[in-house]
């Protein structure tokens, strides 16, 4: 009965692989048609990017389906091993049973360090393909609400060049995590596919730490200013620009912000490259003399 259930699971996994192959073929055809229309000026660049993103997602889904099929096949083999006859009093099978890797991979961890009798299903080694890494990051739920699949990602802080990526999914269930300050936070995992060429992250390995920046909004005609330079001014925000050694008050319209930077609208007396006063004291007045401090 158990063997029959495993065989049925394998058949379902193989059927999912077939559906994934068909979906990818359709996505490739859609992308080619869209590119052809774009060359004639009938389709916008945004639509082309959407088709290409859909193709990449279908490729990842097919990879997952193939992995599930391999896992189901090995679960079936594992079930068959448990039915092998054993030598009386030895606890070993009559015939040796080779354990083969389900994929072309590297050994990440050895769980069973030496020989001995083990129960069925006991993990022996942990395998992984370093060329198919994904990035998993936990984000605050209020930030996750703004993150959509397909969002552009920048990856740095891992010891190499800045990498590009794309959000594959944001998991639907959150969890509680205690911050370094002892505050309970609700967080959720976002899964990211690395988009940069493999040779740029060949030394990135399983369990490595990376810093993640996810683009949740793109604005035209906006300037980036440090949040530390802003302060309330009536129903708007304001900052001090350094001009000729004097602090000049400028009211601005904030379009978006995070914990570090804010995007403000252009055309309000603020030019790109302007020097600003960060953490201005309440006593600082418009026109007051200021000087740069190292």
N, C-alpha and C positions, 0 to 999 in steps of 0.2 A: 504493500500500500504506500509506504514511504517512497519507494523507488518510482511508483507511478506518479506521485505528486511532484517529485523532482523532474521527471520527464515532461510533465505538463508545464511546469515553470519554464523549462528550457524552450519548449515550443512557443510559449507566449513571448519570451525574450527574443527569439528569432523572428517572430512576427513583428515585434516592435522595431527590430533592425530593418526589416523590409519596408515598413512604413517610413522610417527615418530616411532610407535611401531614396524613396519616391519623393518625399518632401524636399530633400536637398536637390534632386534633379529639377523639380519644379522651380525652386528658388533660383537655381543657376539660370534656367531658361528665362525667368522673369527679369533677372538682372541684365541679361544680354539684350532682351527686348527694350528695357528701359534705357540702356546705354545707346542703343541704336536710335531711339526716339530723341534722346538728349542731343545726339550729334546733329539732328535736324532742327533743334531748337524747340521741340514740343514738350520737353520735360525739364523741370527745374533741377538744379544740383542737389537740392534737399531730397527730392524723390529718389535720385540715384543713390545717395548715401543711405536712405531708408532701405532700398532694395539690397544693397551690399551688406548692411547690418543684418537683414533678415537671412541672407545667405550664410553669414558667419554663425548666426544662432542655429540654423539648421545643421551646419557642420558639427557644432558642439553637441547638439541633440543626438546626432548619429553616432558620434564617439561614445556618448553615454550609453546608448542602446547596445552598441557592440560590447562595451564593458559589462553591461548587465547580462548579456548572453554568455560571455565567457565565465562570469561568476556562477550563473545557473549551471553551466556545463560542469564546472568543478564541484559544485554542490552535489550534483548527480554522481560524480566519481567518488566523492567522499562517502555518500550513502552506500555505494556499492562496496567500498572498502570495509565498512562495518559488517558486511555480510560474508567476508572472507573467512574460511576455516582457519583455526589456530592450532599450533602444536600443543599437545597435552602437557600441562605443567609449565609451559614456557611463556605463554602470553603473547607470542609472536605468530604472525601468519605463516601458513605453510610455504607460500611463495612470496618473494619480495615484491613490494608494490612501490614503484617509483612515484615520487611526488614532483610533478612538473609545475613550473611557473605558469600562471594563466596569461602572462604577457611578457614581452621583451622589456625587462626592467632591471633596476638596481636594487640590491638589498639595503634597506634603510635601517632595519633593526632586526637582531636575532633574538627571538623570545626563548627558544629551546636551545640552551647552550651545550648540552651533552646528551648522550643516548639514554634511553629509558622508556618505560611503558607510559604512554599518554592516552588520555581519553579522546574519543572521536570529537572532532571540532576544536581541539586545542590549537591555538595559533603557534606556528613554528617560526616564521619570519614575516617581517613587514616589507612589502615590495612597493616600488613606486617608479614612475617614469618621469625623470626630471625635466624632460622636454614638454611635458603637459601640465606644468604647474598652474594652479589657480591661486588667487589671493583672496583670503577671507578676512574681513575687517568688521569689528563691531562698532556701530554708530548709535548715537542717541536717537530714540524713537522720534523726537520732534524734528531731527535732521533727516531721518530716514523717510519721513513723509514727503520730502521734496526730491528724493532720489528715484529716478525712473530707470528701468532697464534700457540699456543703450547709452547711458550717460558717459561722457568722456572722463577718463581718470588719468591722473599723473602719479607715478610711483617713484619715490626717491628715498634717500636715507638708508639704503641697504648696502652701500659700499661701492656702487657703480653709477653709471650714467642714469639720468632720469628716463624712466620708461613710460610708454603710453599704454592705456588699457581701456576696457569698456565694461560697464556693469552688466553682468548677465542676469542677476536676480537679487531681490531683497526678500529675505525669508519672511513668511507671514506671521511668525510667532516671536515675541520678545522674551527677554529674560532679565533678571535683576542682577546687577553687578555693583559692588561697593567700590567707589573711587578711592584715589590715594588720600583724599581728605576725609574718608569715612562716610561719604554720602551715598545712599542707595540710589542707583540710576537704572532706568529702564532702557535696555539696549537691544539691538537686533543685528543679525549678521547680514552683510552684503557680500555677494560673491562676484569676483572680478576676473575677467579673462585678460591676460597680457597680450597686447597687440604689437609690441615692438619685435623686430627680428630676433630669432633665437640666439644668434651670436652676441647680441648686446646683453643678454642676461644668462649666459652659459654657466656662470659661477654662482647663480642664485639657486639655493637649495631648499629642501623641505624644512619647514619650521623657521625659516629666516624671518627677521623683523624688517618690515618696510613701513615707510610713511606714505599715507594715501591722501590725495587731494581729489575730490569728486566735484565736477562742474555741474551745478544745479541750475544755473541761470547764466545766459549770455546777453550782454547789453551793448548797444551801439550808442555812440555819443555820450560816453560816461568816463569819468576820471576816478582812479583808485586813490583813496587817501587812508591814512591810518585811523583806526577807530579812536585811538588815544588823543587825536587832535580835535575831535568833535565834542560839542557840549550843547545843551538845550538853549534855544533862543526863541522865546515865545512858542509858537506852534511849529517851529522849524528847528533845524540844527545850524550851528555856526562853527567857524574855526578862525584862527588868526594866521594870516599870510605875512611872511617877513618880506618887506619891501623897503629898500634903502635904510635898513637898520631900524625900521619901525614896524610894530605889529598892526596890521590892517585887518579889521573885522570883515568877514565875508559870511553872509548867510547862504546856505546851500540846501539843495533838495536831495535827500538820501533815497536812492533807488533800491539798494540792497546792502546787506552787511553780514559779516560773520564775526567771529571773536577777535579778528586781527585787522581786517580791512573793511572799508565801506566804499560802495560805488555811488558817486554823486553826479548829478546832471551837469553838463557843460553849459557854457554861455551865461554863467552867473558870477562873472568877475574872478573866476579861478582858472588859471592856465596850467597846462601840463608842465611838470618840472618845477613848480613853485615850491618854495621852502615854507614849512608850516611849523607852528609851535605845538609840540606834543605835551600833554598833561598841563594845559595852561592853568595857572592859579586863578582863583576867583578875583584877585585884586588886579589882574592884568586888564588894561583899558585900551580901547581903540586909539591908535596913534602913539602908544607908549614906546620908548626906545627899548630895543632888545639887542642881544649879541649872541653869536654862536658859541656854544660850549662843547668842548671835546668830551 
